[in-house]
Amino acid sequence: MSTRPLRLYNTLTRAKEDFAPIDPANVRMYVCGPTVYDFAHIGNARPVIVFDVLFRLLRHLYGEHHVTYVRNITDVDDKINARAAERGVSIRELTEETNRIFQADVKALGCLEPTVQPRATEHIAEMIAIIGRLIESGHAYAAEGHVLFSVPSMADYGRLSRRPLDEMVAGARVDVAPYKKGDMDFVLWKPSRDGEPGWESPWGRGRPGWHIECSAMSWKHLGEVFDIHGGGIDLVFPHHENEIAQTRCAFGHDVMANVWMHNGFLQVEGEKMSKSLGNFVTINELLHSEKFGGRMWPGPVLRLAMLRTHYRQPIDFTVKALEDARKKLDFWMRAARSALDGEPASLTPSDEVIEALADDVNTHAALTALDRAFGATGEVRETAHRQLGADLAFLGLATRSELKRPHVEFSAVPTDEVENLIAARIAARGAKNWAESDRLRDELVAMGVVLKDNKDGTTTWEVKR
């Protein structure tokens, strides 16, 4: 049993810290979810996958029923209004369709369903309540149908992002408006025109600002202070900074969440992803079209490509990275299925994998442990390959039922690589390095390659279908 304490990097303190939940019987985590106006792009997939791994780890450490994971759905937003008008459909029709596709996409990526997936439109009452508290305490003010948070009213505003004031002003894309008292003040509530979604409030018919939505949903489902708040690094400012300001000032606490975690940026083939560059790719396109690299990519391959880089590091999403992930997953799945031979797979992860993940969700180290299991030889090989199956399941790279099925290739067997491995094995045999010879044979077997050593010293091979 692993004894390593869980350590997580906290953006708030800029340090890796031992994790101590407020209540071990209910470990609470909130992660910002999608704004459902369009298909989620591959950059959106990264936090979904990263925090799914953390969710799995927390459930293993504290118990499946002692972790509450909330990932919200933003279904009221100006982008939603504009897209619905552009398509000539109702806002409800647009958000329902987009959310349905998002849920199917992330399921294909091997993600567990969060404990709660609250919708912003179902939490208007909580938003109005928080805004009322902020006005009463002098942290917000009403002006011309708007309600704004007064940034100067919070002495340590900017503690999360640690940006100079001029950078914060630029990063917030400050709107100039005559009713604002300060340049940095941001909208909590704004009036709705005819045809726009709106709710009655003490300040007139209107709708919420983006930041207040997450403060309301996290409060409703996790409380005034909770354990972990996660999201992409692009959300640190202004979104997460403003969440902290609203929640802390409304409830009078020093923190909103004890640990703030952020995954790094994603670029595509060495460039920032954008529609103007033609490299904007959605999860749905990767799964169901041949837009990227001329082929469709199974969800487990996309997931593995993400997990091979530590979550806090930037990642370059390339066709080669997907091809490498496809090949690697083929090797592992063949080995695991061969060892399991149709038997039910244990879902208990290895200590090695848990210890790697306990070090700030180090998925790269966890996958290295899978490589070691795959390369096991001799008497321990079958046991190691059975454990490999359990670890694949724990990391969300295979389901229990998938491990029991006959192997279906993620990729074709690469002939050049097979020939190179055979040549290396022949050389190892010639040098009487039997351990290396056996290791290379096992690697070929995992690829589905059957070897036949001939009396004249040559080796022929075929693929077992």
N, C-alpha and C positions, 0 to 999 in steps of 0.2 A: 504494500500500500504506500502511495506517495506521501511524503511528509513535508514537501516543499510548500511554504506558505504562498498564497496567491499574491502576486505583486503586480500592480498596474501603474502605468505612467499617467500622472494627473496633469492635464494642461493647466489647471488652476495654480499649481505649485511648481510646475516645470521639473518634477522629480518622480522617480519610480518609488511607490510606497506600498507597504503591506496593506492589504485590503481587510478592513474590519467592518462588516455590515452593521447598520443600526440595529437590526433585528434579524439574527440568523435564521429565524423561523419564517421570515418573509423578506428575502433579498429583493430590492426593487431597482429596476432599470428602465429608463426612458430613452428612446432613440427617435430622432426626427424622421418621419416617413414621407411619402410622396405627395406632391400637389397633383391631383388627378385631372390634368387637362390634356396630357399627351403621353405617348409611350415612354416608359422609363429608359434612359440611356445607360450605357455600360458603366459610366461613372457612378450612377445611382446604385448599381449593383454592388459596389464595393462595401459601403457601410452595411447593407443588408446581409451580405455574407459574413463580414467581420464580426458583427454583433450577434449573428446567429451562432457562430463558434463560441463566443463568450457566454451566450445563453446556455448552450450545451454544457460548457464547463461549469458554470454556476449550478446548474441542475445536478451535475455529478457530485460536486463538492458539498452542496447543502440539501439536496433532495429535490426530486422532480416537482413536488407540490409546495416547495418553500421558496420559489422564485417567481416574481411577477415581472413580466417583460411587456412593456407598453410601446407600441410603434404606431404613431398616429396617421390619420388620413386627412390631408387638407383638402376640403371640398367646398371652400368658399374663398375666392381669390380673384383679383382682377384679371389674371391670365385665363382663368376658367371662364369668366364672363366674356372676354374677347374671343376665345376659341369657340365657345358655343354660338356666338353671334356669327362668326366667320363660317361655321358649318351649317348654320340654320337649324340647330337642334336646341332642345331645352337644356338648361344647366344640369338638371337631374339626370337626363339621358346621357349627357357627356360624361359626368362623373361616375355613373354606374358602369358604363361600358369600359372606361379607362381603368377603373379600380379592378374590374373583373379580369382584365388582361394582365394588370400588374400582379394580382394574386397568383394567376396561373404561371406567369414568368418566374416569380421568386420560388414557387414550389418546384419548378423544373430545375432551379439552381440548388436544390437540396435543402432549402431553408424550412425549419419548423415554423408553425404558425405561432405568432406571439400570443401571450396570455390574453391581451386585450388589444384591439385595434379601433380606438375611438375615432369618431368623425367630428370635425370641428363644428359642423352645423348642429350637432346634438349637444353642444356645450356652451351655447350662447348665454344661458343663465349664469354659469360659472364665470364667464368673461365679464359680464355686467357687474357681478359681485366684486371681482377683483378691482375693476376700474373704480367702482364706488369707494372701496377701501383706500385706493391711491389718492382720490380726490379729497377724502376726509382727512388724510394724513399730510396733505400738502405736497404730495409727490406728483400730482397730475392736476390739470385744469381744463375746463370746457371753454371752447371758443368757436362761435359760428358753426354749431352743429358738430364740431370735432371735439375729441378729447385727446390731449397730448400728455405724454410723460415728461416731466421737467427734469432733464439730465442734471442741471446744477444742484438739484435738491439732494442728490446722492453723492456723498463725499468721495467714495472710492469707486465711482463708475469707471469702467475700463480695466478692472483688475484681472479679468480673464485674458483679454487680448494684449494688454500692456502696450498699447499704441500711443504715440504722442497725439495731442489734440488735433493738429492739422491733418494727420493721417486718418484719424477717426472721422473727421468732417468729410474728407474725400471718400473714404470707404463706405460711409453711410449713404452716399448719393443724396445729400441733403436737399430737400425741397424748400424753395423759398416761398413763404406764405405770410401775408400780413398778420394773421392771427397767432403766429408762433412767437413765444417769448424768447426762445433761444434757438440758435442754429441747429444744435444737436437734438432738440426735442423731437420725439417720434410719436407717430399716431397710434393710439389705442382703439379709437372708435372714429368712424367717418360717416357722413350722411350718404344715403343711397338715393340715386335718381330713379325716376319711373322706369320700370323694366329691369332694374338691378335687384339682386337679392337684398332683403332688408328685414330688420326686426325692430320692434318697438323698444325704446330704452328711455331712461330719464333725460337723455340729451337729444331725443327725436329719433325718427326712423333712420336706421343705418346698419352698418355691418362692421365687424372687427378688423383691426389691423392684423398683420401676419403674426407678429411676435406674441401677442396676447393669447393667441389660440393655444400654443404649446404650454404656456404657463397655466392656463385653465385646465387643459386635459391632464397634465401631470399632477396638478393639485387634486383633481377629482379622483384619480385612480391610484396615486402613489403617496399623497400627502404633501404637507408644506415643505418638508425636507426629505430627500430620499438618497439612495446610495450612488447610483451611476447615471450620468447623462451622456449620451453618445451622438455622434454624427460626423459628417465630413468636415475637414479642416476649413473649407470655405464658409462654414456656418459659424465659426468662432466670432466673427464680427461682420455685421451687427446683430445677427439673429440671436446667438446664444448670450452675447453680452446684454442684450435687451431683455431676454427672458429672465436672466439673473436679476436685473434691476427691478423689473415688475414684481417678481415673486418675493424677493427679499424685502422690498419696501412695503409690499402689501401685508406680509405676515411677520415682519420684524425679526428675521433670522440673519445670521452672518453668512450663511450659504444657502443655495437652492438645492444643490446636489453635492455630496462630499467628493466625488470623483468625476472629472470631466475628461472624456476620451474622444480623440479625433483621428480618423484615418487620413492618410496622405492623398495628394492629388493623383489623378489618372490622366495620362496622355495616350494618344494612339499613334503608333509607328513614329515615335519621337516628336510629335507635334501636339499642341493643345487641340482638343477636340472641338470642332465648330462646324456648323452647316456651311459656312462660306468656304471652308477648306475641303469640303466633301468627305470628311472623315467622321462625321457624326453618325454613330451607330447605336441602335437600341438593343435591349436584351432580346426583344421579340424577333428582330431581324436576325440576330446571331443564331437563335434557336430554330427559326423557321424559313430562312431564306439563304441564298448563296451570295449575299452582298459582300461579306468580309472573307477574303481568301478563297472565294469561289466554292464554298461549301457550307453546309449547316453544321453547327457545333453543339453537341449534346451538353446539357446542363452541367453534369459532373466535370466535364472538361473545362468549361468556363470557370467553375468554382475552383478547381485545382490551379488553374492559371493565376487566379487571384491570390490564393493562399501561399503560393511559393515565394511571395514577397512579404516581409513583415508589414503589418497594417499601418504603421506610422511612416513608412518610407513611401516616396512617390513610386508609381508603377508605370511602366511602358507596356501598353497592351498591343501586342503584335501578333501577326499570323504565325510567326515562328514560335512564339511562346505558347500559342494554342496547339501547334503541332507537337511540340515537346511534351505538353501536358497530356495530349491524347495518347502518345506513345507510352508515357510513364504509367498512365492509368490502365492501359492494356496489360502491361507487365504485371502490375499489382493484382488486377482482377483475375487474370488467368491463374496466378499462383494461389490466391485465396480460394477461388472456386475449386481448383484441383484438390486442395487440402480438405475443404469442406465436403466435397463430393455429394452435394445435395442435402447434407444434414443441416439442421437449424444452426444459425450462426450465433454465438455468444456476442452480446453487445457490450461486454465489459472492456473498456479501453485499457491499454497497457500503462504501467507506471511511467514508462519513458515518455509517452505522449502527454500524459497529464502533467508531468513535471515540466515539459517544454512549454505547454500552454499556460502553466501557472507563472511562468516568467514573462509577464506582460503579453500574453496571447501570442507566443512565438511560434507561429504556424510553420515557419521555415524549419525550425529545429524539430518540430513534430513530424514533418514529412521526411526529414533525414532519418528519424527513427523507423519510419516505414521502409525506407531503403535498406536499412540494416536487416530488418526482418525478411525482406524479399531476398537478400543475398545470403541467408542462412543456409548451411550445408549439413550433410551428415544426419545424425539421429535427431537433431533439434529442428530440422527443416520443416517437417509437417506441423509441429506445434507452433513454430514461428509463423508459418503461412496461415494457420488458423487464426492466430492473434492478429495478423495483418488484416484479415477480413473484419474482425471486431473493430480495429482502429479505423478502417475505411468507413465503416458504418457510423462510428462516433463522430468523425469529422464531416459527416454529411456527404461523403463521396460515393456512397452506395447504400441502398436500403437492404434490410434483411432478406426481403424477397428477391432482390436482384442478385444477391450473393448465392442464392440457392438455384438460380437458373443456369442453363448451359451458357457458356461464354458467347457473347456477341461482340465482335470487335468494334472498338472505337475507331480504329484505323487499319489500313492494310499492312501486312507484314513487309517491312522495307528490305528488299532483296540485298542491296549493298551492305546493309548493316549485318544481316545474317551471314553473308560471306566473310565479312571482317571478323565477326565473332568466332566463326568456325576456324578461320586461319589462326586466330589467337589461341584457340583451344588446342589445335594441332601443335602449335609451338610450345604450349605449356606441357603437353604430353611428351613432346620430344625432350624437354628439359626435366622430365619426371616431377613436375610441379603438379601433383595430383589434386591438391586442394583448389588451385586456380582452374584446373581443367574441369573439376566438378562444378565450380561456381559458374563457369561459362556455359556448361551444359544446362544448368538450372535456368540461367537467363534465357537460353534459347527455348527451353521447354515452356517457360512462362509466356513466350511469344507464340506458342502453338507449333513450334518447329520440332519435328521428329528426326533424330539423327540416326544414320546407319554407318557404323565404322566398318570399312572393308579390310580384307586381309592384306591387300597391297598398300595399306596405309592411307588410302583416300577416304573421304567422308562424303556421303550423299545426304540430301535432306529433302523433306517435304513438309507441307503445312497440314496439320491435323484439323480437319473441319468438323 
